Amino acid sequence: MLINQTFEIDSCDDVELNIKRTSKLEYRISYDDEKDIKAIVFIVGGFGANANISFLDFDREYIAKNFDVVVVHVFYHCFCARQSIDQKYNPKLIPNQDDLERINGILKNINLGHLSVNKDNFEQIIPLIEQKVNEMKQAGLVDENQKIELSCDFIPPNGDYQNYGIMAAIDHINALKDLVKRFPKFADLPKIYGGGSYGGYLSLLIAKIAPWYVDGVIDNSGVCLPFLACILGREMNQGEFYFEGSGYRLYCFVYKYWNRNMNSSYYFGDENYLIRAILNSNHLQIQSNLNKNTIFVSYHSIQDMGAPVQNKIELYKCYQELGYDVTLHLIKDENDIDGRFVKSLEHGLRMTDRALFRKELPLMLEKLQKRKSFMQENSISYPCGNKVFVFKDLEDKFELEMINKIKIKDIK
């Protein structure tokens, strides 16, 4: 019989920014209790995975029904980074003061100066702006293709914000540790992580910060280097995504604390970038010293504008030189589009997580059959600039500790 369960646990605080976490970590599992379970499979959702939780549940149940695995979805820190039809998982559109001043200026310029926008009525004002712009287009006062550009913050629920990568990756290991504590029979099974775009990146990052808990990675179009627009969006004046109508385009910035002010306690420094970089030869060597038995599989389009393919090619060369079992599927042109698995040459290939696992999970399970993957506590340290990032097991938890490098001056 198919079993579905949901758990809420304590996970990590934000060690980098010294921010105490206020939310619980939710994760969901599906498995058939009549099957001989062969592996733990984490479907790592990317941006937009929260759009419809029912679809998420359906995909997880599909994999659990069709393969001898327990399937896990972790609603990691800032999992809700896009719009959702489920209010519990739906962020809020909240403009900052600069956004409000800009919109009030626009209202005056289009003869809606009798209106005044604030945080509470912001979403109600947008349709009025669109209606006015369309009237102006019909009167021939503005170009038919012109759109008013607006901006606002996108505030995730539960006090979350975009930490980008580290907390989300740690959350998966804490979910794993809680899972095997509840179900000891799963503890020694191979552990597989996979997903598309940001989900692919997180899968690769999990293999970096906890290699002893990763037997396989199935990636679709994950970046190898941090995407700065998701970390410093406002400062780069680059919205992460937008909503639009016929008369407006609303750029959204997922709420975050990171900035480039060196005097700020939220400064995003070189060390914070380096720890998030998958393509880092020194770190890859450290990673391989703890586990060379991880199997890596990736799909990537040659024409990917969101995640440069050359980085993925270089990463897989490094993996191969270090002795890993790796397979990189490069999607080159229209001849590689089959309409069912690969549907586009753009970033993400329009490939669903379900299709990705349906294709690659049988091959991964075959390679991992009879492998014992013991839950053994360990730690890994990555030097990054003047900091050392230490990821380690501590009893029932997995955590990050940051240590300042000791500078030894020559004594003359």
N, C-alpha and C positions, 0 to 999 in steps of 0.2 A: 504494500500500500504506500502511496506517495505521502510523505510527511513534510509539512511546511511549518516552520517555527521562526519566531522573531525574538531577538534578545536585545536588551539595552545594558550597556556596561560603561564603566569609567575607562577613559583612555588617557591620552597625553595632554599636557599643557603645552603652550607655545614657549619653548625654552629660548629660542632665538630672540623673541621680542619680550620675554618675561611677562606674558599675559596668561592669566589663569583661565582655563576653559570652564565654561558654565553649562555646556550641553553634554548629554549622554551620547554615547556612540551606539547607533542602531545597526544591527546586521541581521540578515535573513538567510535561512538555509532551506534547501529542498533535497530530499533523498528518498529512495524507495527502500523501505525496511525489509523487503523480501530479497533484495539483491546482495551479492557479495561485493561490497564497495571496494573499488580499486584505487581511488585517488580523491584528494580534496581539490576542488576546482573553484578558484575565485574569478568571477566575471567582474572585471574592474571597469565600472562605468566612466565614461568621459563626460565632457561638458554637454548638458542636455539629457543626461540619463534620468534626471528627476522629472522630465516632462510629463510622463504618465507612468506612475508606479505599477499600474496593472500590467502594462507591457513588460516592465522589468520582471515582475513575478512570473509572467507567462514564459519568458525566455528561460528563466532559471528552472522552472518546472519542466520545460521541454528538454533541456539538457539532462536533468535528473531522470526523466522517463526513458530517454534514449541511450544513456550511457550508465555504466556501473560506477557512478561517482556521487559524492555529496557536493552540492553546488552552493556557493556563498556569494551573496551581494553585501558589500559593506557600504553603509551610507556615511562615508568618511567626512572628515572636517571640510566644510564648504562644498559638500556634495550637491547642494541646491544652488547651483551657479547659473541656472537658466530658468525661464518661465515654466511653471507646472500647472496642470489642471487640478492638482490636489493641493488644496489650500495649506495643509500642514507643511508641504514641501515647496511652497511658492514664495520666492523673494518679493520684496516690496520695491516699488519705484519711488525713490525719495531724492529730490533735487537738492543740491547744496546752494549756498547763498549766491555764488556766481551764476549758477544755472537760473535761479529765480530772477536775478537782475537782467539777465539776457532775455528771458521770456517776457518780462514786463516791458522791456524795450521793444521787442517784436510786436507786442500787443498794441503799443502806441503807433508803430509804423504802419500797421494794417488797419488802423481805425477801430481798434478794439480797446482803446485806452481807458474806457469806463470799467474794464475788467482788471482785476489784480490777482496775480497768482501767488499761492503759498504752498507749503508742503502738503496741506490737507486737500486742496482742490486741484492740485497739479494734473492729475489724470483726467479730471473733468474739463479742464481748459483745452487739452490737446484736440479733442473733436471740434471745438469751436474755432480753433486756429485752422484746422484742415478745411472746415466748411467755408471760412472766409477766403482762404487761398484758392479754393476751387471756384468761388464766385469771381474772384479777380481774374482767374484764368479764362473763365467763360466770357468775361467782359473784355478780354484781350489786353489786360493791364500787365500781365506777367507771362513769361514763356510757359508753354504747356508742360515742359519737363522740369520746371523749377520746383524745388522743395525747400522748405524752411528746416534748418538744422538745429536740433535741440539736444540737450544732454542731461543726464541725471545719474545718480548712484543707484546701484542694484544691491539691495540689502538682503542677504540670506537670512533665513529664520534661525532661531535658537542662539543668537549672538555670534554666529559664525562670520568669517571674513576670509578673504583669499590669502592664505599663507603660502600657497603654491608648492605642492609636492610633499614636503617633509612630513607634516602632520598627517596627511592623507595616507602616506606610505606606512607610517608607524601604526596608524589605525588598523590596517590590514593585519599586521603581525599581532596586535593586541586582540583582534577578533579571532585569529587563529589560535592563540593561546587559550582564550576563553572556550572556544569550540572543543578543543581536545581535552580540556578539563571536564567539560560536561559530557563528552563522549570519548572516553579513553580508547575505545576500539578504533577510533580514527587516527590516533596519535602517530603511528608509524607509517602512515600512507604517504605516497608521493604528493607533493604540493605544487599545483600549477596555477599560474596567474596569467590573465590575458585580457585584452580589450583594444579599443580603437582610439586613435588620436591621444587625448590626455590620458585615457585609460591605458593605452599602450605605453605611454611615457611612465605612468605610475608603476606599471608592471616591471619595467626595466629598472626603475628607481628602487622598488622593493628588493629586487635581486642585488642591488648595490648595497643597501643598508642592512640587509639580513640574508646574506647568501646561503647560510646554513639552513634556512627555511624555504628555499626555492629550488625545486627540481626542474621546472619547466616554465618558459615564458612564451606566450603566443601573442605577438604584437601586430597591430595594423596601424601603420602611419604615425607611430609615436615620435615625438621630437627627441633629439639627442642632446640638445642644449636648451636651457630654460627660455621660454617665450616671454620676453620682457614686457610686452604689452599687457600680459596677465598679472604682472608684478608691479609695474610702474605706470599703469594706464593713464591716469590723470596727468602725471608729469610728462608723459610722452604725447599727450593730447591725442591718444589713440584709443577709441572705444573698443571694447572686446567684441561687441556685436551690436546690432541695432534692430529696432522695430520701425516699420514705415507704413505710411498710407499714401494716398495720391498727392497729398500736399505737404508732407513732413517726413523727416527722418530723425528718429530719436536714438542717439548713441548712448549705450549703457556701459557704466564702469562698475564691475563687481567690487564691493567695498573691500578696502584693504588698508593696512597701516604703513606698509613699506613706502619709503621715499628715498630721495638722493640728497637729503640735507645732512651733511656730515656732523652737524651738531645735534641731530635728532637721535633719540634712543631707538627709533624705528628705521634707521639708516640701512639701506640694502647695500652691503659692502661686497667686496670681491669674494670674501670667504663664503658669503651666503649664495653667491652665484656658483662658485666652484663645487659646493656640496650637492647642488642640484644638477650639475652637468653629468650626463651619462658618458659622453665622449671625453674622457680624461684619462690619458694613458697611465699616469701614476696611480690613480684610483682604481683603474681596471686591474692593474697588477696586484694591488692590495686585495681586491675582491677575489681574484682568482686564487690567491694563496689560501683562502678559507674554503673555497668550493669550486673545483673545475668541472664538476659533473652536471651543472645546469645545462639544459637543452634550450637553445634559443631559435625561434622561428619568427620571421617578420615578412610582412607584405608592405610594399612601398611603391608609389608611382614615381616614375622618372620626372613627371611634370608637376609634382607636388610643390605648390607655392607656399604652403603653410609650414611645412617641415622639410627643409632642403634634403634631397635624397643623397647628396654627396656625404653628408654627415653620417647617414645610416650605413652607407657603403664603407666608410672609414671605420665605423664602430664594429661592423661585422668582420672586417679584416683584423682588427685588434682581438676580438673574441677568438677568431680562428687561430691566430698566432699564439694565443694563450692556451690553446688546447681544448676549447669548448666544442661541442657538437652544435653547429650552426647551419641554418638554411635561410637565405635571403631571397625572397621572390620579388624581383623587380618587374613592375607592370609598365611596359614600354610604350604601347600604342593601342589603337582601336582594336587590333587583332586579339588583344588580351581581355577585352570586355566581352563577357558572356551573357550579361543581362540578368543573371541570377546571383552569382557570387561577386564578381567585379562588375560594377555598373557605371563607373566613371573613372576618368584619369585624374580627377581633382583630389585634393587632400581628403583622406579617409576612404576613397574609392567607392563611396556610398555602400560600403560593406557593413552589414549588421553584425553585432557580436554573435548572434545565433548562427549566422552563416559561417563566421570565422571559426567557431568552435566545432560546428558540424563537420567542417572540412579538416581541421587540423588535430582535433582532440583524439580521434582514433589512432592516428600516427604517433602522437605523443604517448598515449597509453601503451601502445605496443612497445615503444622504446623503454618505457619505465616499468614494464611488467616485472613483478617479483622484486622490485627495488624496495628496500626498507629505508625509510627516511625518518630517522629518530629525532625526537624533540630534545635536543641537547643544548643546554645554555651556552652562550658564547658572546663575544663582543668583537667589534671591528672599529678601528680608528682611522680617520682620514684627516691628514694635515691640509688645512686650507688657509693660506696666508698666515696671519698671526694667531689662528685658532686651530684647535684639533676637535673635530666632531667625533664623539664616541657613541656608537649605537650598541646597546647592550641589553641582555636579559637581566631582569632583577625580580626574582621570584615569579609571581604570576604576570608580571608586566614586562613590556618592552619599552625602552626609553632612550632619549638622547641626552647626553651630557656634553657641554662645551667647555673646553679647557684652554686657557691662555698659554701660548708657548712661552717658555722661560727664555729670556734673552740673556745670553752670557757675554759680558763685555770683557775684552782682553784687559788684563791687569798689567800695567807697565810700571 
